[in-house]
């Protein structure tokens, strides 16, 4: 649900997500909130009660748009992209997979009238501690994160299960050809052909970089896998 469906569709029609849509692995539809305005100029915003800078999206167009969505997808789970929301994580993305459908409301201007959020029962989600001009970019981040875990979108579950964060650690450095580039060499262990040595090296690198950069992730991982601390 957005004021700028063309912005969202251009992203959703490209790369992995675009191919998954064409193959029928996922279904994504953009609803233009302006289509549900009863104003002859298709206005969807107005000034704030109590004063304040900027304009606020009115509850009517948002709720009528959601009514149309609900007719097509009964019981859909509503999300609202907002810096006030709970931080979006990989674990939250996995839980969203449980819903038969998810509807994302993209706010704009100074946001959305609270009554609309209450009526549609929106769960507020934030992708970080910063403010953007609209909810389209955060919404696309959620769509991408969730969609790539849908069966058939990627070649196998291993493609995302071993990613940074998904596996509980940050991913270590990776290399491709050539073996030497501007005086820098690919580590010899990766060229050894010894799969056990390579596995251990990668685990050590992941543990080390996570401990350096994300102590919170490292502590949580070691609590669950105390035996891996010996790998460092």
Protein Blocks (a to p, Z undefined) as FASTA:
>chain_A
ZZblmlmmmmmmgcjllmmmmnomaccddddfklmccbfnlpabdcdehiaedjdddfkl
mmmmmmmmmmmmghiacddddfkbccddfklmmmmmmpmbdcddddehjbjafklmmmno
pacddfbjcddfbfklmmmmmmmmmmmmpghkambfklmmmgghjlopacdddddddfbe
ghiacdfklmnopaklmmmmmmmmmmmmmmmmmmmlmmmmmmmmmmlmmmZZ
